[in-house]
Amino acid sequence: MVNVAYNIDCMEYMKTVPDKAFELAIVDPPYGINVNMNMGLRKGQKKKREQKNWDNSIPSAEYFKELFRVSQNQIIWGGG
């Protein structure tokens, strides 16, 4: 068994993978809930974290189409 990590956009990578190449895909895509990184601060407290935009939109239908194509089974974490 070989463990390999790739630093690449998942959509670019999945396009290079044959159908059902993976037995299981475990993913945690963005939920599209515009998470507030400073939630819970008391009035007057300074912001502790810079606002990020990673969770502003949900993955496209193309993302899920490719995910289901390259994997036999899927565990998808997320809000719903």
N, C-alpha and C positions, 0 to 999 in steps of 0.2 A: 504494500500500500504506500502510495506517495502523497504527501501533503504539499500542496503548492498554493501560494497566495499571489494573486495578480492585482496590480494597481492600475485598473482600467475601468472605463465606464461599462457597467454591466450589459447595456444594450449592444455595445460594440462587441463585447466578448460573446454574448449568447448567439449572435449571428454567425459566429465561426464554429459553433458546437453542433454536432449531429443530433437528430431527433432522439429523445429518450436516453441521452448520454449519462444522465445522473439518476441514481435510484431515488434520491431524496434531495430536495432543495428546501432549506430553512431560510426564510427571508423576513426582513423587518422594514418594509418600504415606508416612505413618509405617509402620514395619515391625512394631511391636508387640513389640519386643525389650527394652524397659525399659533403654535405654542408660544406662550409668553415666558421667556427665560427668567424674568424677574418676579414671577407670581409669588405672592406670599410676603413680600416686603412690607414693612410697616411704614406708615405715613412719615415722610421726612428722611427715610433711609436712602442712602445712595444705591444706585443700580450696581449690582455685583457682576452682572454678565452682559456682554454685548448681545443685542438682538440678532438672531440668525434667521435665515430664510429657507432652511433646509426642509421645513415642514409646511410650506405654504400651499403646496398643490399635491394632488394625489397622482400616482403613477398612471400612465396612459393605458388604454386597452391593448396597445401593441406590447407593452411590458408584460402583461399577464399572458398574452398569446405566446410570446417567446418563452416565458417561464414554464408554461404548461407543455410547450413543444420539447424543451430540452430536459425536462425532468419527469420521472414516472410518478412521483408522489411529491406533495408540497405541504409545508407547514408555513402559513402566512400569519405573522403576528401583526396586529394593528387594531385601530379603532373601527367600530362599525355601527 
